Amino acid sequence: QKELLVLFTELILPILEARSSITYHQRFSLLKSLLTMFSEEDTAKLLIEIYLNFDCSNQESARSNVWERLINALSKLLNSRQQDTIQPGTPNAQSSSSSVSNLSNGNLPPAITTETLSSFTKEQVRDMYSSEGDYTELKKRGLDLLTNGILKKLVDFCKEKVAALELKEEQKLKEKEQQEKKEQQEQNKKMSESDSVMDQSYDDPTQFEEIKHKKQSLQEGIEKFNWKPKRGLKYLIETGHLVSDDPKDVAVFLLNTEGLNKTQIGEYLGEGDEYNIQVMHAFVDLMDFSNMTFVTALRVFLQSFRLPGEAQKIDRFMLKFAERYLKGNPQTFTSADTAYVLAYSVVMLNTDLHNDQVKNRMTKAEFVKNNRGIDEGKDLPKDFLEAIYDDIRTNEIVMNDKKAQAAKMTNNEPLDEEDEGKQGGMDQTVQDGSKSYIRRNKKDLAFASEDLAIKTEAEFYRIKNKSNSIFQGSDDDDKTWYTATHHEHIKSMIEVSWMAILTGLSAPIQESDDLDICNMSLDGFKYSLYLVCLFDMELERKAFISTVSRFTQLNNMSELKPKNIEAMKYLLEIACAESNYLDDCWKEVCVCISQLDKLQLLGGSLGMDNPDSTKSLELVETKKPINNILPATLQMVVAEEFADETGSQTMVVMVDKIFTNSVKLSASSIVQFVKALCEVSMNEIQSTANSKHPRMFSLQKLVEISYYNMSRIRVEWTHIWNILGEHFNQVASHENITVSMFALDKLRQLSMKFLEMEELPNYKFQKDFLKPFEYTMGHTKNIIIKDMVLTCLLQMIQAKLTTIRSGYKAILGVLTEAARETYSDVNSSNQENFNIIKMSFDILKTVYKEQFNTIVENNAFSDFITCCVAFAKNRKSEQIGLQAVNMIKETIPLIIELSEHLNDQPISPLTLVNDDPSYRFWFPILFGFYEIIMTGNLEVRTRALNYIFDTLKEYGNNFSKDFWNVITRGVLFPIFDDLKLTRSRKTKFANSEEMNIWLSTTLIKALRSFIDLFSYYYDKFEFLIDELLELLGVFITQENEILSKIGSTCLQEFLEMNTDKLSDKVCEKVCRSILILFDATTPYSLFDGTLITDLLGQSHGNSSSTSINSIDSASSNRYLPTPVSEEQKRINERAFHQIIIKCILQLMLVRTLNSIINGKIELYDKFSSEHIYAMLNCLTDSYVRSRDFNNNAELRLALYYGGIF
């Protein structure tokens, strides 16, 4: 495992990542070798195991992410902007091309061995050390490796595993059916077998996914540390990568974690805070310098971090180093101070000898002199100091990563991401002209290759001797090698590399027109989409689909190329293969199919003899492009060029297959497909809405898939039709009559088909299906479209009369909309409007005559009544209105029969209120009559008024008290609501004349009929006596004298008609009501002095309060006529008008009270003496006020001079 990691990280990946020190021969040879290796059957297994054991290992750094680096390297190769061929004119261009040609054909030069070296020609030797070559071929090899060597192998592995799982599930199902008795035994056996397989190498996908996420989180923490150490450590503690903020735990992490920036470690450990110093001490204490020479220990110490530049920080590091070194080597120095001073001196010596800015370098003698007496006053051995000097002079103390960076700079290599934050792509050193080529540093390339081999060998040696590490706790035992048995690991592999795969596959199509290269790239997209769809990776799926869709170039037909046609084919092929997994990516596919149809249409209409050429050109010009440089005819020429290709049998079959196979889509996928197709269909129609021939290709396809999927289970079909129905709502009511008629005709055909399917009771699928007809009737103003809607309904009723169930709700809804329509179409005549009304009413009569029972059985009775009410209220035809009222009346005997049938059935405690015949049948009828009474024509509402009270008197005896309560409060009393509103002048009437007609005709008759009904069912209505008295009070207190008189008369008639039934409680309520009315009609303002004060104040400016009795008749000369303004006169008239009205109303009450007291003796006897005295008191008060007014000449004179009369 360790050796394999070294092979990838030190040999394969560096070459593949195209460092400048790598020759073209090496790159090409490596790609060919990898292609050969990845052509094996177990390639996918190998790739997964590499990912599991290296990328998912939490013991390895980001550098060991072999899978991720491999894909990134291939992506960079494919995205490089290298010259495709050697520049003409460069030395040896011809021979290089020849050599590259041999390489491309697989004729690689022989291996470089001592036996073959002598047979190499000069050209071969030179080419092997050259970085120039045919980069197009190199990219092609890389694309082949990515597509066929990696992605295709992963797809094959998944298909094999998925098929095995399906077969296993099928076998399990069969075994379960055949051996139910042995199920437990078989289960135990399988568990024991699985236990024997479960060892340390078991590759649990969930476990590895967690490990990978943890590793990614660790890498993010490392990056944060390298930017801000304290912030990074805080994040690492929060995410659990650091056990705690204990200095020892932090020190262990800093010492053993790869990827941490050594400079940042040094800066963090060198901080002067107490906590940082504790971490630094723990950090140094983890090192063991036993049996090491002083310089060796110092070198090892300085490899773990980069020493800061500040003297104080260096001082703290050297103090701790000296202490730790002396602990491991107690006999070396007398004290730690000696080690401290010497360590500091050695650091200064290293800087002095190897810093380019130092001119006068320290000599050996000076170094020895500078360190005299540092061992507690004694000198260290001279030989010891000289040996240190020689060691430092010949071998600078420098960090290993700095050495590697310097080596890269020497070899003209780009720095790694860790070195400069950005790594170059392929070789950037191909220069123009012969000068740079000749001086290509062939010697450096040779040294670089040698260095690569040496580093690889050194890494193997390091692994072998890692157990001897000086760092405590860093031993790395042999790790378990995990084998790949689950295909689910591929999901995690794609998650970390999909962006690199996407960019790598996109580049060849963008840069090249070679169909072989483009097809290979598109194959890669196809394989990638299989994987992301299999694992339901939404973001990745959108990215790959949208990229392939852009490659079709269908939005810019003037620039179509053969590769774009290939992209169309692949997109359709992907849609066929992955149809159940596209979800919200269906729109790109539907747009492609729509544009393909447009392209074929354009291409087929180019000929001048083609009668559709004008039509097609119109389609192109309907939606003008932003850039008008290219005329529409140029697009047609391009379309003609590719018409044969886009209209080929292969593409036609794939398009048809997409729609015909929609029946195989899952419940969620078909919904997404339909939603996308509806959106594209609307875009087609809107973009050509002003054309005589709008595009409706997708609309036609929607009709087709509706036919295909109509047999789905009703739950799935409901979700589909929710989308389709809304789309048909929009297109059937579209302003373009061609679109609307096409949609209605197709909807009619679909409805015919749908109505052939039996619908069970209490379902409403038919109603939902026919709903677009209702929507269209209510939202279109075109008489032709309305006529077509009714024609479609008539045909469906005639053809499917016996199979329609819940569909009658929708049909009645259409007829209701037809009856309610005001028909404001300026292009239609009155006769056309009447024809629509008549046609719709004829349909209603047909349905009523032949299918009334079916309507009731499907809970559409209330819809039927609503429809009849709409016709009765229609003001275009009073004859139809009267027929509609009669139709409602005719249903009463029918529902009585149905009610009796329902009453015979046992009543369940769970029976809903709506199942009660009273609420199901009677209330719609009665409420329908009420609506007609309130808004119908005079003759129609009069008939409805007669029908409602006749019906209640005839059949009301069977109503319960609760239902009577509903009827009176919901139907009867609301008839008089407008009477209450007349005081606020907010009524439904257009003018006062219309209101007066309604009040004097309908309302008065309604009140008399209501009093009659109340008396007829007095026992049932007695609980409503308060509401009745309140209603009569509203009538009596009206300013309209006729209504007031009717109210008084009705109160008198009510009491006389029900004398025998009046109880003491009712008499009490009647008496109280009369007292309230007397009080409400008393003109108090006439007698409280306020009015006369205002009048006198207007004439004489007298603001004093003048009582009636204080006016002296002798002073009447004071009330001489004075001028009164017209405005003041109107105010006074209004005030006194209110007084006069109250006087008139009270006079009527006096007469009513007279009839009670002096009328029928039976009525008089019903009231107690207390009630009689209370009413007599009312008469007395009225008499006294009248007498006082008549005797007060001064008040009457003031009223005269005030302009009242």
Secondary structure, DSSP 8 states (H G I E B T S, - for coil): -HHHHHHIIIIIHHHHTT-TTS-HHHHHHHHHHHHHHTTSTTHHHHHHHHIIIIIT-TTS-GGG-HHHHHHHHHHHHHH----SS--TTSTTHHHHHHHHHHHHTT-------TTTGGG--HHHHHHHT---S-HHHHHHHHHHIIIIIIIHHHHHHHHHHHHHHHHHHHHHHHHHHH-GGGHHHHHHHHHHHHHHH-STT---HHHHHHHHHHHHHHHHHHHHHHH-HHHHHHHHHHTTSSS-S-HHHHHHHHHH-TT--HHHHHHHHT--SHHHHHHHHHHHHTB--TT--HHHHHHHHHHSS---SSHHHHHHHHHHHHHHHHHH-TTT-SSHHHHHHHHHHHHHHHHHHH-TT-SS---HHHHHHHTTTTBTTB---HHHHHHHHHHHHHS----HHHHHHHHHHHTT----HHHHS----S-----SSHHHHHTS-HHHHHHHHHHHHHHHHHHHHHHHTGGG-SBTT-------------TTHHHHHHHHHHHHHHHHHHHHHHH---HHHHHHHHHHHHHHHHHHHHTT-HHHHHHHHHHHHHHT-TT-GGG--HHHHHHHHHHHHHHHHSGGG-GGGHHHHHHHHHHHHHHHHHHHT-STT-TTHHHHHHHHHHS--S--SS-HHHHHHHHHHHHHHHTSHHHHHHHHHHHHGGGGS-HHHHHHHHHHHHHHHHHHHHHTTTSSS---HHHHHHHHHHHHHTTS-HHHHHHHHHHHHHHHHHHHT-SSHHHHHHHHHHHHHHHHHHHTS---TT--HHHHHHHHHHHHHHH---HHHHHHHHHHHHHHHHHHTTT-STHHHHHHHHHHHHHH-----TTS-HHHHHHHHHHHHHHHHHHHHHHHHHHHHTT-HHHHHHHHHHHHH-SS-HHHHHHHHHHHHHHHHHHHHHHHHHHTS---TT--GGGSHIIIIIHHHHHHHHHHHHHS-HHHHHHHHHHHHHHHHHHGGGS-HHHHHHHIIIIIGGGGHHHHHTTTT--S-SSHHHHHHHIIIIIHHHHHHHHHHHHHTHHHHGGGHHHHHHHHHHHHT-SSHHHHHHHHHHHHHHHHHTGGG--HHHHHHHHHHHHHHHHHH--HHHHSSHHHHHHHHHHH---S---STT--GGGGGG-------HHHHHHHHHHHHHHHHHHHHHHHHHHHHHHHHHS-HHHHHHS-HHHHHHHHHHHHHHHHHHHHHHH-HHHHHHHHHTT--
